[in-house]
Amino acid sequence: DYGLRITGHSNTVRGLLVRNFRAGLATGIEIAGGRSNALIACTVVSNGYGVHLTDTRGSAIGAAGASNVCVVSGNNFYGVFDERGVEDVIDNTIVGLGPDGTNVAPNGMDGIRLAGTTGVVVRGSVISGNSDWGISMTDGAGQNRVDGCFIGLDRSGLAGWGNDLGGVRISGGYNNVLGDIATNYIALNGFG
């Protein structure tokens, strides 16, 4: 079951609220294949999986600017799960906290999981309060970049909402970069 499933190219979804798709492995939003799809100012909460991207290229979750923030929180499994995506962007997204970016609303597993992805960029996001890792890169994930994120903190960097297992995990990945363009702030996580 899906709240929304996209299989085409160059679609933009703005301002959508998806919640309570919880049966089995239900997913709030899935983007399967396709190129250049975008989720802008969407809220995806209280589902099985939050947002699941599979075999995508150049898709985006969130965008710069206060009116473009996405929230992916309180889901049973991964908040954002990107499998084999190429050059996708997760930008200005709150993962694991409420829409105001202060109250904890954990995803039940990793906040963001990049599995077998290439060239994915996570930037300007808050990834905090999740039940496993904040960000996990696995299964040959390579050449991905994390820039300007708060991991285990709120956007002010003052309040702590650590991810339970740790901030960032790279397992079986290669040439991934943390803080290439902008500083990441990682604190108060289980393993750090």
N, C-alpha and C positions, 0 to 999 in steps of 0.2 A: 504494500500500500504506500502511496505517496500523497503528500499534500499537493505537490507540483512536480512534474517530470518533463524535462526539456531534452529533446534529441536532435534539434536542428542547429542552425548557425545564426549568429548575429541577433539574438533576442535579448531584450533588456526588460527586466522585471523591477519595478520601483514601488516601494512602500507597501509591500505585501506582508501580512502577518500570517504565519503558519504555525499551528500548535495542536497538540493532542492527537497526533498520529503515532500511537504507541504500540499497536498490536504487532507482536512478533518483532520482525526487523524493519518495521515501517520507518519511512524516511520523510522528513519534512519537505526538503527540496532535493531532487536528484537532477544533475546535468550529466547525461550519458552521451559521450562522443561530442562531436560538433566543435565549432570554433567561435571564439569571440562572443560568448554569452556573458551577460552581466546581471548581478543581483545588487541593487542599490537601495539603501535605506530599508532593507527588509529585516523583519524580526522572526526568528525561527527558534521556538522554545517548546519544551515539554513534548518532544517527539521521541521515537526510537533513536535513529540517527538524526543529526541536525541537517547539515548540507553534505551531500555525497557527490563528488565529481569523479567520473570514470572516463579515462581515455580522452580527456578534453585538451584543447589547445587555445591559449590566450583568453581563457575565461576569467572573470573578475568577481570577487565578493567584496562589496564596499568600494568607496572611492574617497578621495580627499574632500574635506569640507564638512562642517557640522551637520548639514542636512543630508549627508550621504552615508552616515554610520549604519552598519549592519550589526545586529545583535544575534548571537547564536549561543544560547545558554539553556541549562536545565534539561538537556536531552539525556536519554538513558545511556547512550553509547558515545561515540565520538561527536564532538561539536562539528568540526569541519574535517571530512575524510576525503583526501585527494589521492586517487589511485592512478598512477601512470600519466598524470597530467603533464603537459609541456607548456612552460612559460605562462602558467596561470598566475594571478595576482590576488592576494588576500590583503586588503588595504583598509585601514580605519574601521576595523571590526572589533567588537567587544565579544570575547569568547569566555564564558564562565561567570560573568557578572551580570547584574540586571541592566536595564536600558540606561539608567543614570550612571552606570560605571562604578557604583560604590557597593551595592549589596550583592553578596555572593549568591550565585545560581549555578552550581557546578554541573558540568557535563559529566556523565558517569564513567567516562574513560578519558583519553587524551583530549585536550582542548582542540588541537590541530594535529592531524596525523598525515604525513606525506609519505606515501608508500610507492616506491618505484618512480617517483616524479623526476623531472628534469627542468631546471631553470625556473622553478616556482619562486616567487618573491612574496614574503610576508613582511608587511611594513606598516608602521604607524598604528599598530593594533594593541589592545590590552588582552592578554591571555592569562587569566588568573582564576584561582579557586576551583580548578578542575580536579577530578578524583584520581587521575593518573598523572601523566606528564602534561606540561603546558604545550610544548611542541615536541613531536616525535618524528624523526626521519628514519625510515627503515626500508628494507627490501631493495637495496641498490639505489636509493634516492641520491641524486647527484646534481651538483652545480646549482643548488637552491640557496637562497639568501634570506636572512632575517635582519631587518633594519628598523631602528627607531621604535622598538616595541617595549612595552612594560609587561614583564612576565613574573607574576607573583605579587604585583603591586597594582594600585589603581593608576589612572592616567596622571595624577599629580605626583606620583612617586612617593607619596607620604604614607598612605594606608596600605597595609599588607594583607593580601588574600592569596597565600601560597598555594601552588599546585601540589597535591599530596605526595606524588612520587618524585617530582623534580621539575626544574625549569625547562631544560632542553635536553633531549636524548638523540644522539646520532648513532645508529646501530646498523652496520652494513651499508653505510652511505659513503660517498666520496666527493671531494672538492666542494663541500658545502661551506658557506661563509656566514659568520655572525658579525654584524656591525661593519659592513663594508662602506656604507655611505653615512649612516647615522648610528649613534650609540644606542645599544639596547640596555635596559635596566632590568636585571634579573636578581631577585632577592626573596628570601623567606619561603623558599620552596623546600620540599622534603629532602631532595638530594642535590639541589642546586643548580 
